[in-house]
Amino acid sequence: MKVKVSNVAFSKNPYLVGKLLAEFPDAIINEKGTRMSNEELVGYFSDAEAAIVGLEAINAELLDKLPQLKMIAKFGVGLDNIDLEACEQRNITVGWTGGVNRRSVAEMTLGFMLALSRNLFSTSAQLKEGNWNKNGGFQLTGKTIGIVGFGHIARELVLLLKPFQCKILVNDIIDLSSLVSRYEVTSVSKDVLFQEADIITLHTPLTIDTRNLFNKQVFEKMKTSALLINTARGGIVNEVDLKLALQEKKIAGAALDVYEEEPPVDNELLQLENLICTPHTGGNSYEAVVAMGMSALEHLINYKKQMQII
């Protein structure tokens, strides 16, 4: 089975590459280490029967140009970049495991909460410019945390927040009745969460319903002292409205690890003092990279075994 890897993080990890080549000696990795456009993906995957992909857009138009592709293994946990219906129509198997990077993203989210609430990022930047600002912000302990989307990462975050004795409000489209008592959280409407949370963190997929979910109207409902964190998907937050909210102090601060366009191009937004911005590294701790890579590889191996049986 001819296997090719487009994902950069997998291709740069010697451990994962070694494991891949042990199972598939003719496998090809992304040696350039750059994310490919759809046109480049067509050429790259032209002779591949199986692919390991990350955030690349796998849509019907691309798949129509790759009739030999039979299996896609996802490096990561989100499936919003893969047209699952198009894959099913073309009998392409998609291998995916949810939650494999949950601790990595949850740790970053907690780090953002502490950095924003205690002014760690802003005062560090000021001190490097010679400004001795002793504003230590506020403690995370005892604050009200609003979580939008209560999947694997959000539940891991709740466990990390235990020592901080926070009141945790959650909102999800799924029925949370079996989870609220187990995780000691309170299920509320979006409006209640927007209005009452000191910190709001996003852990929901990007869908038609969640695109631009956080916009001017929502920022006006939030506390002026509130903080917003997005480690989920770019597009859930309207970046134009967020920039205005931060500039006008409609909310106190924000942290973004994901963007509508990656890399982001709005330097005016990125330069705001009350914004922490990182290059989509939430799920990229070493341990998470290995876990996601091994998950993708296991799906390839299982698919190969199934084909041999058939």
C-alpha positions in Angstrom: 0.0 0.0 0.0 1.5 3.3 -1.1 1.3 5.7 1.8 2.1 9.5 1.7 2.1 11.9 4.6 1.3 15.6 4.0 1.2 16.6 7.7 4.2 18.7 8.7 4.4 17.7 12.4 4.3 14.0 11.6 7.0 14.4 8.9 9.3 16.3 11.3 9.1 13.7 14.1 11.9 11.1 13.7 10.1 8.7 16.1 6.9 8.7 14.0 8.7 8.5 10.7 10.7 5.5 12.0 7.5 3.8 13.0 5.8 4.5 9.7 8.7 3.2 7.6 8.9 0.1 9.7 5.3 -0.8 8.7 5.3 0.9 5.2 9.0 1.0 3.9 8.0 2.8 0.7 6.0 5.6 2.5 6.8 9.2 1.6 6.8 12.1 4.0 6.5 15.8 3.5 10.3 16.6 3.5 9.8 20.2 2.6 8.0 20.8 5.9 5.4 23.2 4.4 1.6 23.1 4.3 0.5 22.3 0.7 -2.2 24.0 -1.3 -4.9 21.9 -2.8 -3.2 22.0 -6.2 0.0 20.8 -4.6 -1.8 18.0 -2.8 -3.2 16.7 -6.1 0.3 16.2 -7.4 1.7 14.9 -4.1 -1.0 12.3 -3.6 -1.3 11.4 -7.3 -0.1 7.8 -6.7 -1.0 7.4 -3.1 -3.5 4.7 -1.9 -3.5 6.0 1.7 -2.7 9.4 3.2 -2.0 10.9 6.6 -3.3 14.4 6.7 -3.7 17.2 9.3 -5.5 20.4 8.6 -5.4 20.2 4.8 -8.8 20.7 3.2 -9.9 17.3 1.9 -13.0 18.1 -0.2 -14.9 16.6 -3.1 -13.0 18.6 -5.7 -9.7 17.3 -4.4 -10.9 13.7 -4.1 -12.2 13.7 -7.7 -8.6 14.2 -8.8 -7.4 11.3 -6.6 -9.4 8.3 -7.7 -6.8 5.8 -6.4 -7.0 7.1 -2.8 -8.7 4.6 -0.6 -7.8 5.5 2.9 -7.3 8.8 4.9 -5.8 8.7 8.4 -6.3 11.9 10.4 -3.4 13.4 12.4 -5.3 15.3 15.0 -8.8 15.3 16.4 -11.0 17.7 14.3 -12.7 16.5 11.2 -14.1 19.8 10.0 -11.5 19.9 7.2 -12.5 16.5 5.8 -15.7 16.2 3.7 -16.9 12.9 5.2 -19.9 12.6 2.9 -17.6 12.9 -0.1 -15.3 10.3 1.3 -18.2 7.9 1.9 -19.6 8.4 -1.6 -16.1 7.4 -3.0 -15.7 4.5 -0.6 -12.7 6.2 1.1 -12.1 5.0 4.6 -11.4 7.8 7.2 -9.4 6.8 10.3 -9.8 9.1 13.3 -9.6 8.9 17.1 -11.1 11.7 19.2 -9.4 13.1 22.3 -5.8 12.0 21.7 -4.4 15.5 22.2 -6.8 16.6 25.0 -4.2 17.0 27.7 -2.0 19.1 25.5 -4.8 21.6 24.5 -6.2 21.7 28.0 -2.8 22.6 29.5 -2.4 25.4 27.0 -5.9 26.7 27.8 -5.1 26.7 31.6 -1.9 28.5 30.8 -3.8 31.1 28.8 -6.1 31.6 31.8 -3.3 32.2 34.2 -1.3 34.4 31.8 -4.3 36.6 31.0 -5.7 36.9 34.6 -2.3 37.6 36.1 -1.1 39.9 33.3 2.0 37.6 32.8 2.2 38.2 29.1 1.5 42.0 29.0 3.8 42.9 31.9 6.6 40.8 30.5 6.3 42.6 27.2 6.3 45.9 28.9 9.3 45.1 31.1 11.3 44.3 28.0 10.5 47.8 26.8 11.7 49.2 30.1 8.2 49.7 31.7 8.0 48.5 35.3 4.3 47.8 35.6 3.4 46.0 38.9 -0.3 45.4 38.0 -0.6 41.7 39.0 -4.1 41.2 37.7 -6.5 38.9 39.5 -6.4 35.3 40.8 -7.9 32.5 38.8 -9.1 30.8 42.0 -12.8 31.2 42.6 -13.7 32.7 39.3 -16.5 31.7 37.0 -15.4 29.8 33.9 -17.6 29.5 30.9 -16.9 26.5 28.5 -18.6 26.4 25.1 -18.5 22.8 23.9 -18.1 20.0 26.4 -16.1 17.3 24.6 -12.8 15.6 25.4 -10.7 18.7 25.8 -13.2 20.6 27.9 -13.6 17.7 30.3 -9.9 17.5 30.7 -9.7 21.2 31.4 -12.3 20.8 34.1 -10.0 18.2 35.8 -7.1 20.7 35.6 -9.2 23.4 37.1 -10.1 21.4 40.2 -7.5 23.0 42.5 -8.7 26.5 41.5 -12.2 26.0 43.0 -13.8 27.7 40.0 -17.5 27.8 39.3 -17.8 26.2 35.9 -20.7 26.9 33.4 -20.9 24.7 30.3 -23.0 24.8 27.1 -23.2 22.3 24.4 -25.8 21.2 21.8 -25.7 17.6 23.2 -27.6 16.6 26.4 -25.2 17.1 29.3 -27.5 15.7 32.0 -25.3 12.6 32.5 -22.1 14.7 32.8 -22.9 17.7 35.0 -22.9 15.8 38.3 -19.8 13.7 37.3 -17.7 16.8 36.5 -19.4 19.1 39.0 -20.3 21.7 36.4 -23.5 23.6 35.6 -25.2 23.4 32.2 -26.6 26.9 31.2 -27.8 28.7 28.1 -25.3 30.6 26.0 -26.7 33.9 27.1 -26.3 33.1 30.8 -22.7 31.9 30.1 -21.9 35.0 28.1 -23.2 37.3 30.8 -21.8 35.6 33.9 -18.4 34.1 33.0 -15.2 35.8 34.0 -13.3 33.7 31.4 -14.9 32.0 28.4 -13.0 29.2 26.6 -14.1 27.6 23.3 -13.9 23.9 22.7 -16.5 23.3 19.9 -16.0 22.3 16.3 -16.4 24.8 13.5 -19.8 24.3 11.9 -22.4 26.4 10.2 -23.9 27.0 13.6 -20.6 28.0 15.4 -19.1 30.1 12.6 -18.9 33.7 13.9 -20.6 32.6 17.1 -18.5 35.2 19.0 -19.3 38.5 17.4 -20.0 42.1 18.3 -23.4 41.2 19.8 -21.9 38.6 22.1 -19.0 40.8 23.2 -21.5 43.4 24.2 -23.2 40.8 26.5 -19.9 39.8 28.2 -18.4 41.5 31.3 -16.0 44.3 30.5 -13.6 42.4 32.7 -14.1 39.1 30.9 -11.4 37.2 29.0 -11.9 35.0 25.9 -9.8 32.0 24.9 -10.0 30.1 21.6 -7.9 27.0 21.2 -10.6 25.3 19.1 -11.0 26.5 15.5 -10.5 29.8 13.7 -13.8 31.2 12.4 -15.7 30.6 15.7 -14.6 34.1 16.7 -15.2 36.9 14.3 -11.7 38.5 14.3 -12.8 41.9 13.1 -15.4 42.2 15.9 -12.8 40.8 18.4 -10.3 43.4 17.4 -12.8 46.2 18.0 -13.9 44.7 21.3 -10.3 44.6 22.5 -9.5 48.1 21.2 -12.6 49.6 22.8 -12.1 47.5 26.0 -15.5 45.9 25.6 -13.7 42.9 27.0 -10.5 42.9 29.0 -8.4 40.5 26.9 -8.2 37.4 24.8 -5.9 34.5 23.8 -6.0 32.9 20.3 -4.2 29.8 19.1 -6.4 29.4 16.0 -7.4 31.9 13.3 -9.8 32.3 10.3 -6.7 32.3 8.0 -3.5 30.5 9.0 -1.0 32.0 9.3 -3.1 35.1 10.3 -2.6 38.3 8.3 -4.2 41.0 10.5 -1.1 42.4 12.2 -3.1 45.1 13.8 -5.0 42.4 15.8 -1.9 40.5 16.6 -0.1 43.5 18.0 -2.8 44.4 20.5 -1.4 44.4 24.1 -4.4 42.7 25.5 -4.2 39.7 23.1 -2.0 36.7 23.5 -1.5 34.9 20.1 0.2 31.6 19.4 0.7 29.7 16.1 -1.9 26.9 16.5 0.3 24.9 18.9 -2.3 23.8 21.4 -2.2 20.2 20.4 1.5 20.2 19.5 3.2 19.2 22.6 5.7 16.4 21.9 3.5 13.9 23.7 0.4 14.9 21.8 2.3 14.8 18.4 3.4 11.3 19.1 -0.1 10.3 20.3 -1.8 11.7 17.2 0.8 10.2 14.9 0.6 6.8 16.4 -3.2 7.0 16.2 -3.1 7.8 12.5 -0.5 5.0 11.9 -2.7 2.5 13.8 -5.6 3.3 11.5 -3.4 2.7 8.5 -2.2 -0.6 9.9 -5.7 -1.8 10.7 -6.9 -0.8 7.2 -4.0 -2.8 5.7 -4.9 -5.8 7.7 -8.6 -5.6 6.7 -7.6 -5.4 3.0 -5.4 -8.4 3.4 -8.3 -10.4 4.9 -10.5 -9.4 2.0 
